[in-house]
Amino acid sequence: MNRYPLWKYLVIIFAFLASVLYTLPNFFGEVPAVQVSSLKVTVKVDAAVVSTVEQTLKGAGIVSDGIFIDPSSIKVRFKDTDTQLKAKDVLDQALNTDRESPSYILALNLISNSPKWLTAIGALPMYLGLDLRGGIHFLLQVDLQAALAKRLDGEIGYIRSTLREKKLAYSGIARDGLAITVKFRDAATRDKGQTAIEAVAGDLQLKPVDQGADFSVVGTLSAAAQADTGKSALEQNITTLRNRVNELGVAEPIIQQQGNDRIVVQLPGVQDTARAKDILGRTASLEIRMVEAHGGSPDARDYDPQKIDAAIKGNVPFGTELFYERHGTVVEPLLLSKQVIITGDRLTNAAPTFDPQDHRPVVSVELDGQGARIMTDTTRDSVKRRMAILLIEKGKPEVITAPVIQSELGGRFQITGSASPREASDLALLLRAGALAAPMDIVEERTVGPSLGADNIRIGFHSTWIGFSAITIFMIAYYAMFGVISIVALAVNVLFLVALLSMLQATLTLPGMAGIALTVGMAIDANVLINERIREELRNGNTPQAAISAGYERALGTIIDSNITTLIAGIMLFLLGSGPVKGFAVVLCLGIVTSIFSAVMVSRSIANLYYGRRRRLESVSIGQVWKPGAEAREKT
């Protein structure tokens, strides 16, 4: 008799129930919501903002249907559009008290209407791509060669200042493409210069070159340094773009890396292409100024709470400006000098690292040659004073950090005080996010209207449903009861696939829906192989129970072989493809995995339950079977 062990049934039941739970959110539809996200890079969306939102709504007598927080925003759900619009106005007034310089962006959004208990276990619906919801799509090409050139220009300034400090005469220094050439008058000076350069520019690979009377050192960035520079440029550009996109009020923007040098920007619901281009192309800048007075740590030389109190009351000393620095939920007032020490143009790199002495997270900052000289001259007599770094965007400066100067600083120094590696990484990104690290060109641009997105959803759903119905009719007509078993396994396969996509929070696009429809057609192929194997065993004269057992076991190898070849093609599509092609590949690969599981385990478990416990099974309902030597057909 064909029987499954209990643990296999438990695995199938668990997978089925989990799939039902994680598929359910896709059937509840969407309800109006207000999304609160940060407009300024120095403002965090945290639990304190959630508390403010709750108290504001309660004070205004507005009832929400749930408040949800994720790493970048807060979403407040409401039952109807009127309440949504009223809540947006109330929250805007409460959160953005300074109307001239708002800190938060409030966007109207649609989020899942799933019950709270489903949301609590992480059961969320799939996101809809632009081709299903509508909006603007940009594909940006990042000029990594320009980023490398900028890095080398910074190294030139630093090498020049180092050679001057060492009093090593050189006849010229210039960048030729992606190489730096330093010329000396004699070999001895060249050798000393090379040693000095190696000590301060560890990322350069130096090579001595002799051409007649010229003794030169040619330096190129190592492969690791080039990779780090490219990665840093992409991260900086993505961070800068994300900060700028917030201004558009997009509910669910998608900004992510694609390949080695491209960035995808998807703005659902946005139809104004010109304004989107203007926002994405905007520039910002960094400034470093000295702190004249603060009320923070008494250990710093410029500690002067009385002057701060006077400035808050309106008595700001001549030549200074009053700013505020945020430390989580704490806001500290600072009096800064109007004199700018250096700007972000002198910053060549900022990266998170660890202090070799105490292994605490720090931010390593590098300046070019001129910036290094200015920093050294400024900080020589300013030890134990605080220095503020400001990010200026749209003419509005924000203090992102104001550390205490512990010693004389040069072209390379560290900013300490980060509580965690994540905080150090965020600060490094902010220091680099004043402007784009490398220029970008729009290589692909398209706009999808919301009505077209609705049509795409309808077409994709209908094509899948029609294909499933046609397969159902064929399988039941041709394989009888085993056709019914195959269709049940196919339905479970679609359930598993949708549940996996929902668990992964995948973005469903039109190619993805095509992948689901293709999976339905491909998945039934495994059941056809099993059913034909069972028929073959019956034709060979095996008993029905033995035919069922042999049919599943002998078809398994063929099923795995055929699906592995398709899986390899899907993986290659994912690795080498981009955009819609990659989305199609994800659905295809997941569909292959779920189809093997459903065709082999789910289908056999149903067959075992229906036939396996019968001691004397005379026949199985699997359509017509021809037996060798028989004159007539025998129905089994």
Secondary structure as UniProt FT lines:
FT   HELIX           6..23
FT   HELIX           24..27
FT   STRAND          30..38
FT   TURN            41..42
FT   HELIX           47..59
FT   TURN            60..61
FT   STRAND          67..69
FT   STRAND          73..77
FT   HELIX           81..95
FT   TURN            99..100
FT   STRAND          104..112
FT   HELIX           116..120
FT   TURN            121..122
FT   STRAND          127..128
FT   HELIX           130..133
FT   STRAND          135..142
FT   HELIX           144..165
FT   TURN            166..167
FT   STRAND          172..176
FT   TURN            177..178
FT   STRAND          179..184
FT   HELIX           187..200
FT   TURN            202..203
FT   STRAND          204..211
FT   TURN            212..213
FT   STRAND          214..221
FT   HELIX           223..245
FT   HELIX           246..248
FT   STRAND          254..258
FT   TURN            259..261
FT   STRAND          262..268
FT   HELIX           273..280
FT   STRAND          284..294
FT   TURN            298..299
FT   TURN            301..302
FT   HELIX           305..312
FT   TURN            313..314
FT   TURN            318..319
FT   STRAND          320..327
FT   TURN            328..329
FT   STRAND          330..337
FT   STRAND          342..343
FT   HELIX           344..346
FT   STRAND          347..354
FT   TURN            356..358
FT   STRAND          361..367
FT   HELIX           369..379
FT   TURN            380..381
FT   TURN            383..384
FT   STRAND          386..393
FT   TURN            394..395
FT   STRAND          396..401
FT   STRAND          412..415
FT   HELIX           421..432
FT   TURN            433..434
FT   STRAND          440..448
FT   HELIX           450..503
FT   TURN            504..505
FT   STRAND          507..508
FT   HELIX           510..539
FT   TURN            540..541
FT   HELIX           544..576
FT   HELIX           580..597
FT   HELIX           598..602
FT   HELIX           603..607
FT   HELIX           608..612
FT   STRAND          624..625
FT   TURN            628..629
FT   STRAND          634..635
//
